[in-house]
Amino acid sequence: MNTIDKKYLQLTREVTVAVGDADFTRKLKPSAIMGYCQDIAAEHAEIIGFGHKELLALNSTWVMIRMSFKILRSPKIGEVLTITTLPELPKTIDVNRGYYIYDATGELIISASSKWCVIDINTHKINRLAPVLGKFLELDYVPFEPFEDANPKIPTFTENERSSPTPFTVQVTDLDQNLHMNNARYGDIVLNACGMEMLKDNSISRVDFNFVSQLFVGDKYEVYKMQKDNQIFIEARKPDSDVVIFRAITEWQPNT
């Protein structure tokens, strides 16, 4: 396994791939990858002093606004994986966090990155990060990212390019501790939109997300998709509205 200099802020944990983490083809689901990353990010934030409780005291909370990951190899059910996360140098209003997932032999099989900001709980306005992360020095943050083009801005597609919408309603089981839809749930929405036939003969090699608006219990939303070559573009919107909930791009490669 490639070791990362311990001088940087980081946390390493093990996770075992459960049956529920895989789809019907026994490949790891995007939502499971997102859940692994979300869990270790939350734990690390608590350990170094800017977790959920600390931000609540500032009337604030963390919100993930973008995420990208590359799947170099999908692990099997029962495999024990090692995941390391490191925050990068914060900008004024957002910060990237990298994730490196290794198998038991030390081979990197998944790399990921997420972009976070802090919002005011009442106004939902974005706050500056300096009051939250100001106690750390520039040298504490890792100076590299998992891959160069992570967390891109995803363009919309025109109405003529969209599929017919599929309607959904946010359920109680979709919620996280902030009472809005858990980011990992979007991974299942995307996989469902891609469909069984795509999954039977292909594997996901990369996923990019832009989280634009929050959803709360009872909210209705519609999911559209568009396919171009080996990419499927997915967008969720509020019904009869221009309000975008999220955008995603999935890249696929044929099964070998």
N, C-alpha and C positions, 0 to 999 in steps of 0.2 A: 504494500500500500504506500502511495506517495504521502509522506508526512508533511504537514503544514507547520511552519514555525510557530511555536507555542507563545511567542511574544504577542501575537494578535489575539483579540477577543474571539473566543470560539467555544463551542460545546460539541462533544461527540457522544452519541448514544447508539445502542443496538436496537434493531426492530426485526421481528420475525414476520414474514409475509403470511398473512392469514388467508383462509379460503375466501372470506368476504372481501378481501382486497383485490381479487382477480375477477375478470369477466368470464363469460361462458367458454372462451377459448383458453382459459387459464393464464392469460396475460395480465400483468398488473394494470389496474384501472388508473386513469388520470386522477380521479378523486382520491385514490389511496396515496399517490405520490404527493398530492397537495396536502393531504392530511398529515403525512409524515413530516413534511416541511413546516406546516403550520404549528404542529405540536412542539417540535424542537425549538422553533423560533420563539414561541410563547414561554417555554421553560427557560431558554437562555436570557430572554428579556427580564424575567423575574429574578434570575440569579445575579445579573449585573446591575439591577436596581432601576430598570425602567419598564417594568411589566404592567399588567392590567391594574393591579391595586395602586401602584404608584401613580399611574396616569389618572385614575379615578379621583385621587386626591387633588389633582390639577383640573378636575372637571373635563378630562380629555380621554381619548381612547385611540388605539392604533387602528388604522384601516389599510388593508392591502389594496393598491390601485392597479398593479400590473404583476404578471408572473409569466415566466418562461421556463420550459425544461426540455432537455433532450434525453431520449431513451436510447442508449447505446446497446443495451441488452435487457430484455425483460426478465426479471428473476422468477423463479419457480415458487409455487406454494410451499411453505416450510423453510425456505432459505432464510438464514440469518444475515441481515445486512447491517453495515455500519454507516451512519450518517453524521457528517460534520457540517456545522453551520458557522458562518463568519459574517458579521456586518461590515460593509464597506464604509468609506469616509462619508459622513452625512453631508448633504447639500442644505440649502436654506430651509426647504420645506419637505424634502423627501430623502429617503435613504434606501440603498439596495442591500440585500442580504443574500449571500451565496450559500448553496447547499451542494455537498459532494457525497454521493451514495456509492459505497463499495460493496462488493460481494466478499465471501469468506476468503478468497484468494488474494484480496487486496486490489482487484481490478475495479476501476471506476466504471460503473454501469449506467448511472444517471447523474446528470448535472443540472442544476436549477438555480434560478434567481428570482427574487421577488422585490418589488418596490413598495415601500410603505410611507405613509404620512400620518400625522397626528391631527385629529379633528376635535373641535369643541363639541361636547355631548349635546348641548342644548341648541346651538346655532348650526352645527354641522360644518362650520367654516374651518379651513385648514389653518393650523397654528405653526409657528416657527419651531424648529427642532432644538434650537440652542438651549432653552430652559430644561429640556428633557435629557439631552445627551452632552451637555456642556462640561461634565466632570471628566470626560475622557480626552486624551490627547490625539492628535492626528496619527501618531505612530502606533496607537492602539488598534487602529482599523486596518484590515487587510487591503493592500494596494492593488489587488487584481480582482477580476471577476470570472465566473465560471466559463463564460464564452462572450465574445465581443458584442454580438448583436442581440443580447438579451433584452427583454422588456421593451420591444418596439411599440410605436404607436400604430394601431391597426386602423386602416381606412374603412369607411363604410362602403356598402355597395348599393347600387340604385334599385329602385322598386322593381324595375323590369328584370333585374338579375336574381331577385329573391324567389325562393320557393313559397308555396302557400304556407301561411303561419300555422304553427301548432300551439294551441292555448294551454296555459298552466296556471295554477294558483299556489301560492306559498303556503306550506303546511307547518304545523308546530314543530315537526321533526326536522325541518329545514333550518331552524334558527340556531344561532350561536349565543354566547353569553351576553352579547350586546343587543340581542333580540332582533337582529336582522339576519338575512340568509347567510349561512356559513359559506365561505369562499369555496370550500371543498365540494359543496353540492353542485357548483357550476361544472365541475369535471364530469359528473354523471349526466347533466343536461347535455353537454357537448357529445358525450359518447352515445347517448340515446339518439341524438340528432343525426349522427353519422350512420347509424343503422347496422343491422345484423350482417347484411351482405358484405359491407365494407370490412367488417371485423373478421369474417370467415377467411378471407383470402389475403388480408393485409395486416400490418402492424403499425402502430403509431410510432413515429420517430421523433416528432417534436410537437409541442403545443405552446402557443402564446395566448395570453389573456390580457384584456383591458377591462377592468372593473370600473364602470362609469357612474352608476347610480345604485343606491341601496334598495333592497326589497324587504318588506315586513310581512308578518303573518296576515293572510287574507288578500294580499296584493295579487293582481292578475298580470300576467305577462305572456308575450307571444315569441316563439322561437322561429327564426328563418335560417335557411342555409343556402349556400351556393358552392358548387364544386368546379374547380379548374385544375385539370391534370391531376397531380398527386396531392392537392391541397383542398381542404373543405373549410370554407369560411362560415362562421356561425355568428348570428347577432340576435339578441333578445331585446324586445321593446315593450313599453307599456301599450296596451291596446288603443287603437285610434289616436295615436300620439307620436310625436317625434322624440320622445324621451327614451334614450338608449340605456339599457341595464348593463349589458356587457357585450364585448366582441371577442371572438376567438378565431385562431387559425390552427388547424391540425394538419400536419404533414404525415403522409403514409408511404410505406414501402411494401412491396409484395413479400409474402412469407417465403422463406427459403426452405 
